[in-house]
């Protein structure tokens, strides 16, 4: 009896490919977070343009 279900991907993927996928996912997550943060900051600047003067 196996506790874990079989993985959806083939288990014979090379280690460097798995590592590359993890790094790619990490970068996309970080980039998305930075983009949303930048968008929020831009919205704050547009909401109060005279606050920085």
DSSP file (Angstrom, degrees, kcal/mol; ACC not computed):
  #  RESIDUE AA STRUCTURE BP1 BP2  ACC     N-H-->O    O-->H-N    N-H-->O    O-->H-N    TCO  KAPPA ALPHA  PHI   PSI    X-CA   Y-CA   Z-CA
    1    1 A X              0   0    0      0, 0.0     2,-0.5     0, 0.0     0, 0.0   0.000 360.0 360.0 360.0 120.1    0.0    0.0    0.0
    2    2 A X        -     0   0    0      1,-0.2     4,-0.1     2,-0.0     0, 0.0  -0.815 360.0-159.2 -98.0 132.5    1.5    3.3   -1.1
    3    3 A X  S    S+     0   0    0     -2,-0.5     2,-0.3     2,-0.1    -1,-0.2   0.920  77.7  61.8 -73.8 -44.9    0.6    6.4    0.7
    4    4 A X  S    S-     0   0    0      1,-0.1     3,-0.1     3,-0.0     2,-0.1  -0.642  86.0-124.6 -87.3 137.2    1.5    8.8   -2.1
    5    5 A X        -     0   0    0     -2,-0.3     3,-0.1     1,-0.1    -2,-0.1  -0.411  44.2 -85.9 -69.8 156.3   -0.2    8.6   -5.4
    6    6 A X        -     0   0    0      1,-0.1    -1,-0.1    -2,-0.1    -4,-0.0  -0.383  52.5-102.3 -63.4 141.0    2.0    8.2   -8.4
    7    7 A X        -     0   0    0      1,-0.1     4,-0.1    -3,-0.1    -1,-0.1  -0.326  19.8-131.4 -65.1 146.0    3.4   11.5   -9.8
    8    8 A X  S    S+     0   0    0      2,-0.1     2,-0.1    -3,-0.1    -1,-0.1   0.827  89.2  66.9 -67.6 -31.0    1.7   12.9  -12.9
    9    9 A X  S    S-     0   0    0      1,-0.1     2,-0.2     2,-0.0    -2,-0.1  -0.474 102.1 -90.5 -86.9 161.5    5.1   13.5  -14.6
   10   10 A X    >   -     0   0    0     -2,-0.1     3,-0.8     1,-0.1    -1,-0.1  -0.520  28.6-142.8 -68.7 134.2    7.5   10.8  -15.6
   11   11 A X  T 3  S+     0   0    0      1,-0.2    -1,-0.1    -2,-0.2    -2,-0.0   0.611  90.9  74.6 -75.4  -9.4    9.9   10.0  -12.8
   12   12 A X  T 3   +     0   0    0      2,-0.0    -1,-0.2     3,-0.0     2,-0.2   0.112  63.7 129.7 -93.3  24.2   12.8    9.5  -15.3
   13   13 A X    <   -     0   0    0     -3,-0.8     5,-0.0     1,-0.1    -4,-0.0  -0.535  69.2-101.6 -70.9 142.9   13.3   13.2  -16.0
   14   14 A X    >>  -     0   0    0     -2,-0.2     4,-1.8     1,-0.1     3,-0.5  -0.338  26.3-120.7 -64.9 149.3   16.9   14.3  -15.6
   15   15 A X  H 3> S+     0   0    0      1,-0.2     4,-2.6     2,-0.2     5,-0.2   0.861 111.2  56.1 -61.8 -37.5   17.7   16.1  -12.4
   16   16 A X  H 3> S+     0   0    0      1,-0.2     4,-2.4     2,-0.2    -1,-0.2   0.846 106.1  51.6 -66.4 -31.0   18.9   19.3  -14.2
   17   17 A X  H <> S+     0   0    0     -3,-0.5     4,-2.3     2,-0.2    -1,-0.2   0.913 110.4  47.5 -70.6 -41.8   15.5   19.6  -15.9
   18   18 A X  H  X S+     0   0    0     -4,-1.8     4,-2.3     2,-0.2    -2,-0.2   0.920 113.6  49.1 -62.0 -43.0   13.6   19.2  -12.7
   19   19 A X  H  X S+     0   0    0     -4,-2.6     4,-2.6     1,-0.2    -2,-0.2   0.909 110.1  51.0 -62.8 -42.7   15.9   21.9  -11.1
   20   20 A X  H  X S+     0   0    0     -4,-2.4     4,-2.6     1,-0.2    -1,-0.2   0.894 109.2  50.8 -63.5 -39.7   15.4   24.2  -14.1
   21   21 A X  H  X S+     0   0    0     -4,-2.3     4,-2.6     2,-0.2    -1,-0.2   0.919 110.7  48.8 -63.2 -42.9   11.6   23.8  -13.8
   22   22 A X  H  X S+     0   0    0     -4,-2.3     4,-2.5     1,-0.2    -2,-0.2   0.921 113.1  47.0 -63.3 -43.2   11.8   24.7  -10.1
   23   23 A X  H  X S+     0   0    0     -4,-2.6     4,-2.7     2,-0.2    -1,-0.2   0.907 111.9  51.0 -64.7 -41.3   14.0   27.7  -10.8
   24   24 A X  H  X S+     0   0    0     -4,-2.6     4,-2.4     2,-0.2    -2,-0.2   0.919 111.3  47.3 -62.0 -44.4   11.7   28.9  -13.6
   25   25 A X  H  X S+     0   0    0     -4,-2.6     4,-2.3     2,-0.2    -1,-0.2   0.920 112.0  50.9 -62.4 -43.6    8.6   28.6  -11.4
   26   26 A X  H  X S+     0   0    0     -4,-2.5     4,-2.6     1,-0.2    -2,-0.2   0.929 111.4  47.6 -60.4 -45.7   10.4   30.5   -8.6
   27   27 A X  H  X S+     0   0    0     -4,-2.7     4,-2.8     1,-0.2    -1,-0.2   0.898 111.2  50.1 -63.8 -40.2   11.4   33.3  -11.0
   28   28 A X  H  X S+     0   0    0     -4,-2.4     4,-2.4     2,-0.2    -1,-0.2   0.896 111.7  48.7 -66.3 -37.6    7.9   33.6  -12.4
   29   29 A X  H  X S+     0   0    0     -4,-2.3     4,-2.3     2,-0.2    -2,-0.2   0.934 113.8  46.0 -65.4 -45.7    6.4   33.8   -8.9
   30   30 A X  H  X S+     0   0    0     -4,-2.6     4,-2.6     1,-0.2    -2,-0.2   0.915 113.3  49.9 -63.1 -42.8    8.9   36.4   -7.9
   31   31 A X  H  X S+     0   0    0     -4,-2.8     4,-2.5     1,-0.2    -1,-0.2   0.905 110.5  49.5 -63.5 -41.8    8.4   38.4  -11.1
   32   32 A X  H  X S+     0   0    0     -4,-2.4     4,-2.4     2,-0.2    -1,-0.2   0.903 111.6  49.2 -64.3 -40.5    4.6   38.3  -10.7
   33   33 A X  H  X S+     0   0    0     -4,-2.3     4,-2.3     2,-0.2    -2,-0.2   0.925 112.6  47.2 -64.4 -44.4    4.9   39.5   -7.1
   34   34 A X  H  X S+     0   0    0     -4,-2.6     4,-2.6     1,-0.2    -2,-0.2   0.897 111.8  51.1 -63.6 -39.8    7.2   42.3   -8.1
   35   35 A X  H  X S+     0   0    0     -4,-2.5     4,-2.3     2,-0.2    -2,-0.2   0.919 111.5  46.0 -65.2 -43.6    4.9   43.3  -10.9
   36   36 A X  H  X S+     0   0    0     -4,-2.4     4,-2.2     2,-0.2    -1,-0.2   0.883 113.2  50.8 -67.5 -36.7    1.8   43.5   -8.7
   37   37 A X  H  X S+     0   0    0     -4,-2.3     4,-2.4     2,-0.2    -2,-0.2   0.916 111.0  48.2 -65.5 -41.9    3.8   45.4   -6.1
   38   38 A X  H  X S+     0   0    0     -4,-2.6     4,-2.5     1,-0.2    -2,-0.2   0.893 110.8  51.3 -64.0 -39.9    5.0   47.9   -8.7
   39   39 A X  H  X S+     0   0    0     -4,-2.3     4,-2.0     2,-0.2    -1,-0.2   0.899 110.5  48.9 -64.0 -40.2    1.4   48.3  -10.0
   40   40 A X  H  X S+     0   0    0     -4,-2.2     4,-2.1     2,-0.2    -2,-0.2   0.913 111.3  49.2 -66.4 -41.5    0.1   48.9   -6.5
   41   41 A X  H  X S+     0   0    0     -4,-2.4     4,-2.3     1,-0.2    -2,-0.2   0.902 110.2  51.4 -63.9 -40.7    2.8   51.6   -5.9
   42   42 A X  H  X S+     0   0    0     -4,-2.5     4,-2.3     1,-0.2    -1,-0.2   0.887 108.3  52.2 -62.8 -38.3    2.0   53.2   -9.2
   43   43 A X  H  X S+     0   0    0     -4,-2.0     4,-1.9     2,-0.2    -1,-0.2   0.894 108.7  50.3 -65.2 -39.6   -1.6   53.3   -8.2
   44   44 A X  H  X S+     0   0    0     -4,-2.1     4,-1.8     2,-0.2    -2,-0.2   0.908 110.3  50.0 -64.5 -40.9   -0.7   55.0   -4.9
   45   45 A X  H  < S+     0   0    0     -4,-2.3    -2,-0.2     1,-0.2    -1,-0.2   0.906 112.1  47.3 -64.3 -41.4    1.4   57.6   -6.7
   46   46 A X  H  < S+     0   0    0     -4,-2.3     3,-0.5     1,-0.2    -1,-0.2   0.822 108.7  56.0 -69.4 -29.8   -1.5   58.3   -9.1
   47   47 A X  H  < S+     0   0    0     -4,-1.9     2,-0.3     1,-0.3    -1,-0.2   0.883 123.7  21.3 -70.8 -38.0   -4.0   58.6   -6.2
   48   48 A X    ><  +     0   0    0     -4,-1.8     3,-1.0    -5,-0.1     4,-0.3  -0.702  67.7 164.6-131.5  82.2   -2.0   61.3   -4.4
   49   49 A X  T 3  S+     0   0    0     -3,-0.5     3,-0.4    -2,-0.3     4,-0.2   0.739  76.7  52.2 -72.4 -22.4    0.4   63.1   -6.9
   50   50 A X  T 3  S+     0   0    0      1,-0.2     3,-0.3     2,-0.1    -1,-0.2   0.436  85.3  86.0 -93.7   0.9    1.1   66.1   -4.6
   51   51 A X  S <  S+     0   0    0     -3,-1.0    -1,-0.2     1,-0.2    -2,-0.1   0.827  90.8  46.6 -71.8 -30.6    2.1   64.0   -1.5
   52   52 A X              0   0    0     -3,-0.4    -1,-0.2    -4,-0.3    -2,-0.1   0.654 360.0 360.0 -86.6 -15.1    5.8   63.7   -2.7
   53   53 A X              0   0    0     -3,-0.3    -1,-0.2    -4,-0.2    -2,-0.1   0.478 360.0 360.0 -75.0 360.0    6.2   67.4   -3.5
